[in-house]
Amino acid sequence: MDCPRCNRSGSVVKKGFFPQSKIPGGKSQRFRCRACRLWFSQTRGTLNERQKRPELHQPIFSLLVSGVSQRRAARLCGTTQVTVARKLVRLSHFANIVQDQRLAASKGSVSVAVFDEMETFEHTKCKPVAIAVAVEEKTRLIISAKVASMPAKGHLAKISRRRYGNRKDDRKLALGLALTHIAQVAAQDLTVKSDQCPRYPALVSAYLPGAAHKTFKGRRGCVVGQGELKAGGWDPLFALNHTCAMIRDNIKCLSRRTWCTTKRVDRLQCRLDLYVCAHNTLIEMKLHGKHRRRRGIADGAGDEQGGWPLQHLALAA
């Protein structure tokens, strides 16, 4: 083992244990570097470092990406809302690390990507928020999901300016980040699909100069409560619209007709980071599951969690 401070190999020795009643085994191995005299445990740099209740990571992660609010998650886990909020920030940090590793491993593998924006609000409809979402068309893996504030439109614009002043428009920045993530995994013959928003062609030519940009006319959603799913036959943007509908269904504050609203934009970004990690992990498990069934191995073999896997977050650092 190398020292996390001086990175010297061969200078780390075992020095007893730290009592950890909530960790399986009841104790955590303690180490000491003979070169820089640093004391640290086996949880250093992992999800459980300096955590009094690491057993709450799995249930909180599962609940927050399954359509449960933070308040109800705290009640179901027998803890406080402050603990859930802190766990949310910590889990999202490791989820970002996992997503960055996934994008680095998928370099040059995406030939068709679809992107668009969702709209929601924070605290009140006079404070709208845009979410730039980019999806791989074939597998529906989420490439990016970034939150940006935006000014109110229509009849609420005047009311919003009177109550809250001029609101900053960060939609261009969020779309730029989404297109940058597409560029990280783009193949040489990349095709980008979107609706006919007049802001998109200039951004695509700036961030993806060699990509072919195809636009399609947007359509209204289904009447029977399916969110972004469209009525009227084949939808060329189905991969994105279906993913957006899943995001709204699995993140409580984004659901249609709900009283659970977003209070902070940065916390909404944390919820999205968690869902992107869970969504992509389950899709990869299904893809590998098909491969296992061809070989005669049972689907889900070796998965002891039985739900949303969290092992990759523990090993992210």
DRENNU-348710 format. One line per 10 residues: number of its first residue (from 1); their letters; for each residue x, y, z of C-alpha. Coordinates in Angstrom, 2 decimals. Layout:
BEGIN
NUM) a) X/Y/Z ~ ...
***
This chain:
BEGIN
1) mdcprcnrsg) 0.00/0.00/0.00 ~ 1.22/3.50/-0.87 ~ 0.91/6.42/1.52 ~ -1.91/8.79/0.43 ~ 0.19/11.82/1.46 ~ 3.78/11.14/0.33 ~ 2.95/8.30/-2.13 ~ 5.87/6.21/-0.88 ~ 5.63/2.46/-1.27 ~ 6.84/0.13/1.46
11) svvkkgffpq) 6.61/2.69/4.25 ~ 3.05/1.86/5.37 ~ 2.57/-0.57/8.24 ~ -0.50/-1.81/10.13 ~ -1.13/-0.22/13.51 ~ -4.21/-1.67/15.18 ~ -7.84/-0.90/14.42 ~ -10.40/1.89/14.65 ~ -13.67/0.82/16.32 ~ -16.45/1.02/13.72
21) skipggksqr) -19.68/-0.41/15.09 ~ -21.67/0.29/11.92 ~ -19.19/-1.26/9.47 ~ -19.39/-5.05/8.88 ~ -16.79/-6.63/11.12 ~ -17.01/-3.94/13.79 ~ -13.58/-2.43/13.15 ~ -11.53/-0.64/10.53 ~ -7.86/-1.38/9.88 ~ -5.52/1.44/10.88
31) frcracrlwf) -2.24/2.22/9.09 ~ 0.78/4.43/9.72 ~ 3.34/5.79/7.28 ~ 6.86/5.57/8.73 ~ 8.09/8.27/6.32 ~ 5.65/11.14/6.88 ~ 4.05/9.74/10.09 ~ 0.51/9.89/8.70 ~ -2.17/7.84/10.46 ~ -5.11/6.71/8.29
41) sqtrgtlner) -7.63/3.90/8.01 ~ -8.74/1.58/5.23 ~ -11.74/3.84/4.53 ~ -9.57/6.83/3.55 ~ -10.62/8.19/0.16 ~ -13.73/5.99/0.01 ~ -17.42/6.65/0.48 ~ -17.31/5.63/4.16 ~ -14.47/7.93/5.23 ~ -15.33/9.88/8.42
51) qkrpelhqpi) -18.94/8.70/8.26 ~ -20.77/7.84/11.49 ~ -23.59/6.03/9.72 ~ -22.24/4.48/6.52 ~ -25.04/1.89/6.56 ~ -27.44/4.63/5.38 ~ -25.67/5.15/2.04 ~ -27.39/2.26/0.27 ~ -31.01/2.94/1.38 ~ -30.73/6.71/0.85
61) fsllvsgvsq) -29.24/6.18/-2.61 ~ -32.02/3.73/-3.52 ~ -34.82/5.96/-2.23 ~ -33.65/9.22/-3.81 ~ -33.51/7.66/-7.29 ~ -36.85/5.89/-6.89 ~ -39.33/8.75/-6.66 ~ -39.03/9.44/-2.91 ~ -38.54/12.90/-1.43 ~ -35.75/13.75/1.02
71) rraarlcgtt) -38.24/14.22/3.86 ~ -39.85/10.82/3.30 ~ -36.43/9.17/2.83 ~ -35.39/10.50/6.25 ~ -38.54/9.09/7.80 ~ -38.14/5.68/6.16 ~ -34.47/5.43/7.17 ~ -35.09/6.58/10.74 ~ -32.81/9.62/10.51 ~ -33.07/13.40/10.08
81) qvtvarklvr) -33.45/15.52/6.96 ~ -30.05/17.10/7.61 ~ -28.39/13.68/7.43 ~ -30.15/12.88/4.16 ~ -29.13/16.23/2.67 ~ -25.49/15.67/3.66 ~ -25.51/12.11/2.32 ~ -27.00/13.42/-0.93 ~ -24.07/15.79/-1.47 ~ -21.51/13.12/-0.62
91) lshfanivqd) -23.11/10.47/-2.82 ~ -23.36/12.89/-5.75 ~ -19.63/13.64/-5.48 ~ -18.77/9.96/-5.93 ~ -21.45/9.58/-8.60 ~ -19.70/12.32/-10.60 ~ -16.43/10.42/-10.32 ~ -18.13/7.27/-11.63 ~ -19.69/9.19/-14.53 ~ -16.33/10.72/-15.47
101) qrlaaskgsv) -14.75/7.27/-15.47 ~ -17.61/5.94/-17.59 ~ -17.19/8.75/-20.15 ~ -13.43/8.15/-20.29 ~ -13.99/4.44/-20.92 ~ -16.59/5.15/-23.65 ~ -14.35/7.40/-25.75 ~ -15.18/7.13/-29.45 ~ -18.14/4.75/-28.94 ~ -21.15/7.04/-29.55
111) svavfdemet) -22.24/7.44/-33.15 ~ -25.73/8.93/-32.60 ~ -26.53/11.29/-29.70 ~ -29.76/13.11/-28.89 ~ -29.99/16.23/-26.73 ~ -32.66/18.66/-25.61 ~ -33.80/20.66/-22.58 ~ -36.33/19.90/-19.87 ~ -38.02/22.65/-17.87 ~ -38.92/22.71/-14.20
121) fehtkckpva) -38.79/25.36/-11.46 ~ -37.33/26.06/-8.04 ~ -39.67/27.08/-5.23 ~ -42.14/28.80/-7.58 ~ -43.03/28.84/-11.26 ~ -41.70/32.39/-11.40 ~ -38.21/30.84/-11.04 ~ -37.95/28.38/-13.95 ~ -35.01/26.01/-14.37 ~ -33.74/24.28/-17.52
131) iavaveektr) -32.08/20.85/-17.59 ~ -29.86/20.06/-20.60 ~ -29.97/16.29/-21.22 ~ -27.86/14.32/-23.71 ~ -28.52/10.62/-24.39 ~ -26.98/7.93/-26.58 ~ -29.70/6.85/-28.97 ~ -28.95/3.12/-29.23 ~ -28.59/2.21/-25.55 ~ -30.30/5.23/-23.91
141) liisakvasm) -27.28/5.78/-21.68 ~ -27.31/9.31/-20.25 ~ -24.22/11.21/-21.36 ~ -24.92/14.43/-19.47 ~ -27.59/16.17/-17.41 ~ -26.86/19.75/-16.33 ~ -29.10/22.24/-14.52 ~ -29.27/25.95/-15.44 ~ -31.38/28.86/-14.26 ~ -33.45/30.75/-16.82
151) pakghlakis) -35.78/33.77/-16.88 ~ -39.51/33.29/-16.77 ~ -41.49/33.33/-20.01 ~ -44.99/34.29/-21.07 ~ -47.43/35.85/-18.62 ~ -45.15/35.04/-15.65 ~ -42.20/37.09/-16.95 ~ -43.48/40.42/-15.67 ~ -44.49/38.94/-12.31 ~ -41.11/37.24/-11.92
161) rrrygnrkdd) -39.18/40.46/-12.62 ~ -41.32/42.41/-10.16 ~ -40.94/39.88/-7.33 ~ -37.44/38.48/-7.83 ~ -35.68/40.84/-10.21 ~ -33.87/39.92/-13.41 ~ -33.05/36.23/-13.45 ~ -29.75/34.95/-14.88 ~ -29.89/32.81/-18.03 ~ -27.37/29.92/-17.85
171) rklalglalt) -28.94/27.70/-20.52 ~ -26.14/28.30/-23.00 ~ -23.53/27.23/-20.43 ~ -25.44/24.05/-19.52 ~ -25.90/23.10/-23.18 ~ -22.22/23.76/-23.76 ~ -21.31/21.33/-20.97 ~ -23.66/18.69/-22.40 ~ -22.19/19.05/-25.89 ~ -18.67/18.91/-24.43
181) hiaqvaaqdl) -19.51/15.57/-22.82 ~ -20.87/14.34/-26.15 ~ -17.57/15.35/-27.77 ~ -15.67/13.22/-25.22 ~ -17.42/10.01/-26.33 ~ -18.14/10.92/-29.97 ~ -17.11/8.70/-32.87 ~ -15.71/10.12/-36.09 ~ -19.07/9.85/-37.91 ~ -21.11/11.45/-35.11
191) tvksdqcpry) -24.74/12.36/-35.76 ~ -26.52/14.71/-33.36 ~ -30.32/14.91/-33.16 ~ -32.46/17.58/-31.54 ~ -35.65/19.55/-32.02 ~ -35.86/22.73/-34.10 ~ -34.85/25.17/-31.38 ~ -33.11/28.15/-33.09 ~ -30.34/28.22/-30.45 ~ -29.08/24.70/-31.15
201) palvsaylpg) -27.37/24.90/-34.61 ~ -24.86/27.55/-33.52 ~ -23.97/25.61/-30.35 ~ -23.55/22.34/-32.23 ~ -21.28/23.95/-34.83 ~ -19.20/25.52/-32.04 ~ -18.76/22.43/-29.82 ~ -19.14/19.64/-32.42 ~ -17.80/21.10/-35.68 ~ -17.53/17.78/-37.53
211) aahktfkgrr) -20.91/16.34/-36.51 ~ -24.02/16.04/-38.67 ~ -26.90/17.87/-37.00 ~ -30.44/16.61/-37.71 ~ -33.45/18.53/-36.40 ~ -37.04/17.37/-36.00 ~ -40.22/19.20/-35.20 ~ -41.23/18.90/-31.57 ~ -44.61/17.46/-30.66 ~ -46.91/17.65/-27.68
221) gcvvgqgelk) -46.83/14.92/-25.05 ~ -49.40/12.20/-24.54 ~ -52.59/13.17/-22.74 ~ -52.56/10.06/-20.55 ~ -49.82/11.22/-18.20 ~ -46.75/9.78/-19.90 ~ -44.76/13.00/-19.71 ~ -42.32/13.37/-22.57 ~ -43.62/10.35/-24.52 ~ -45.24/11.59/-27.72
231) aggwdplfal) -48.49/10.63/-29.39 ~ -49.00/10.13/-33.10 ~ -46.73/7.37/-34.33 ~ -42.96/7.08/-34.57 ~ -40.94/9.59/-32.57 ~ -37.42/10.30/-33.94 ~ -36.38/11.64/-30.51 ~ -37.82/8.69/-28.58 ~ -34.56/7.81/-26.78 ~ -34.36/11.27/-25.25
241) nhtcamirdn) -38.08/11.72/-24.59 ~ -38.39/8.34/-22.89 ~ -35.31/9.05/-20.73 ~ -36.73/12.44/-19.72 ~ -39.99/10.76/-18.75 ~ -38.06/8.31/-16.58 ~ -36.16/11.17/-14.94 ~ -39.41/12.93/-14.06 ~ -40.90/9.74/-12.68 ~ -37.91/8.76/-10.53
251) ikclsrrtwc) -36.95/12.17/-9.10 ~ -39.77/13.34/-6.86 ~ -39.25/17.09/-7.26 ~ -39.49/16.75/-11.07 ~ -42.74/14.80/-11.13 ~ -45.81/16.28/-12.77 ~ -48.46/17.70/-10.41 ~ -46.45/17.38/-7.20 ~ -46.09/19.61/-4.17 ~ -42.48/18.45/-3.67
261) ttkrvdrlqc) -40.58/21.30/-5.32 ~ -36.90/22.09/-5.70 ~ -35.57/24.59/-3.16 ~ -31.97/24.84/-4.42 ~ -30.59/24.40/-7.92 ~ -27.35/22.79/-6.69 ~ -29.32/20.15/-4.79 ~ -31.32/19.40/-7.93 ~ -28.02/18.85/-9.73 ~ -27.02/16.41/-6.98
271) rldlyvcahn) -30.26/14.46/-7.46 ~ -29.64/14.32/-11.20 ~ -26.07/13.10/-10.67 ~ -27.38/10.24/-8.52 ~ -30.03/9.28/-11.05 ~ -27.59/9.39/-13.99 ~ -25.30/7.00/-12.11 ~ -28.16/4.64/-11.22 ~ -29.75/4.80/-14.68 ~ -26.52/4.04/-16.53
281) tliemklhgk) -25.57/1.29/-14.09 ~ -28.88/-0.53/-14.55 ~ -28.69/-0.26/-18.34 ~ -25.17/-1.70/-18.30 ~ -26.37/-4.51/-16.02 ~ -29.17/-5.31/-18.49 ~ -26.74/-5.33/-21.41 ~ -24.41/-7.68/-19.54 ~ -27.41/-9.72/-18.43 ~ -28.34/-10.43/-22.06
291) hrrrrgiadg) -24.77/-11.58/-22.61 ~ -24.96/-13.85/-19.55 ~ -28.25/-15.40/-20.70 ~ -26.64/-16.37/-24.00 ~ -24.02/-18.27/-22.00 ~ -26.66/-19.91/-19.80 ~ -25.92/-17.88/-16.65 ~ -28.83/-16.58/-14.60 ~ -29.61/-12.88/-14.89 ~ -28.39/-10.96/-11.86
301) agdeqggwpl) -25.88/-13.60/-10.78 ~ -23.31/-12.23/-8.40 ~ -25.41/-9.16/-7.48 ~ -25.86/-9.37/-3.72 ~ -27.42/-5.93/-3.41 ~ -30.74/-6.89/-4.99 ~ -31.39/-3.25/-5.89 ~ -29.38/-0.22/-6.94 ~ -25.70/-1.30/-6.80 ~ -23.42/0.89/-4.73
311) qhlalaa) -20.11/-1.00/-4.91 ~ -18.79/1.17/-7.74 ~ -19.28/4.32/-5.62 ~ -17.29/2.80/-2.76 ~ -14.39/2.13/-5.14 ~ -14.67/5.36/-7.12 ~ -11.83/7.19/-5.39
***
